[in-house]
Amino acid sequence: MKRNNIKIGKWTVMAAAMVQLLSMVLWKDHSFVAIHDNLDLFVAHNTLMKNEGAFFGQNTTVGMLGGISRDLLGSEFSLYNILYFLFSPYAAYTIGYLLKIVIGFGGFALLLREVLEEKYGEYEELIWMTGMGFGMIPVFPAYGIAFNSLPLLLLLLIKIRREGKWYWYGGLFCYPLLSYFSYFGFFILGFLVIAAIILSIANKKPEGRLLVAVPVLAAGYVCFEYRLFGQILFSDTVTIRESMQLADFSLSQVVKEIGQVFLDPGFHAQDSHKYLILPIVILVLLWDIYRLGKEKRRWIKEPAYLIFCWIVFNCVIYGLYSYRPFRNLFEALLPPLKGFQFNRTIFLNPFLWYLLFFLCLKKVWDYKKESSRNKIAVKLAALLVMAVVMVVPQMYNDFYNNCYHHAYELLKKTPSTQLSFQEFYSKELFEKIKQEIDYQGEWSAAYGMHPAVLQYNGIATLDGYLGLYSEEYKKQFGRLIAPALKESEEFAATFQNSGIRAYLYSGAGENTYVPVKNFELKDQRLFIDKEVFAEMQGVYIFSRIEISNEEEVGLSLLKAFSDTSSPYTIYVYKKTLP
């Protein structure tokens, strides 16, 4: 019976993996995947670097934001980024999506095999289903592998502590290939130091192997992300991080923020824990505390409660980040990290929630091992969590979004308003445009769409989306769009307080880059300073909007382009000669 049960668990997991694979492969680049902070950002950046031969380039610039240093974009020594160097963009996106699942599931199972040792077989079915749920969580696609590689990191550290073999240190050094320093590495190193100190005190002897692991891992991050560290430590360029205005909450707002992120960690880490994992965990821990109390046993030092406290701690840090006095203290102690988002400890929580969920299921399983009813309930909970991850609509749930929009088109017999991967970039249309206007790398800008569309298609842009570029260029771009910022207080505040989206904005306050098939603006005027556009050597404006004041802003319409492969009509404007 045990063998059959394990087969059921394995078949369930394999079926979920197969369905995920088919959803991405069946519709190819006509798949509907997340656009926000995905297609409008990293996919375009990686494609741009590959097209310009700058992926491994040194002392070179790339064609966005008027020509920024290659060093400001992602490392070439990142597994996810390497995929874009080796494969076509959609193939790279699909492989990265599936690798995230495989690494999350595989790492989760390997970690618990190491921890449980000979008892692993008893819980294998639960581990497989919980691990698959973790593997499929809809998190930030570009860093999905980094999110899901945390079990592998913990496995390496356990191996180092138990065995201390050189090859485990070698694996730890290479771990940053899967990770990302700004999102995870900084905090991993901090927590590793804290763990080594606590264990040294508890065991009354130094944790030498873990203490050695700290510089090994740090060296790995420095080597694999040398461009980032070069910018942080050795560049004297003042970046937009210096002028960013962050939230300034009161203490009551901070408490509210802590509670909110405990329930739902936000769009970058949509781990789906609030739907089933959270209530199950709370109920099981309350029951366990009551049970252990009756037996007069201590519970606070058990792993499940320590992990729960860690989750709460990360939520508290997230809330305090928006409290100016606490943030100022952090920046005073570590001046080079001014503007650094230390609230990203929250990104450790998806793994912690799923690990805690397994430990809670194990508590129920162990309570009455002879009870088949107990085991059925526990298996059902694990199975339902897998289902929830797959079918709950969330921003980065590509499986759900893909199935939903294709089902909508099939049943309604009408196109979805959303853009597919292929439609968003509309490569065939832009190749046609570039050929007809004899495009030769002139500086351009997008209106009515994300600049990423142009960057993906090999068009150099004055505009762009990036979290780290020079403050000087931000000021120059601010002069370009000053007419729009003067008219719209909302966009003026957004640009001045952040600047990560250096876009051509509407003076009427309308969203000029909403990615839908049918797109219109009520106010079709373009608000730019034509002298600054000429000063920045701008030549073309590629617009989804037929601009009504072209002569006023020094432009002339060349032609409106369309193609059967794209929902866009692109109006190409050229700067008029002085």
PyMOL commands that set and color helices and strands:
alter all, ss='L'
color gray80, all
select helices_A, chain A and resi 2-25+28-30+35-39+42-51+70-72+79-86+89-135+141-148+150-162+166-177+181-203+208-224+226-233+240-242+251-263+277-294+303-320+324-333+335-337+342-367+372-391+398-412+421-425+427-437+451-456+471-480+482-487+489-497+530-535
alter helices_A, ss='H'
color red, helices_A
select strands_A, chain A and resi 61-62+68-69+443-447+464-465+501-502+538-543+555-562+569-575
alter strands_A, ss='S'
color yellow, strands_A
deselect
rebuild
show_as cartoon
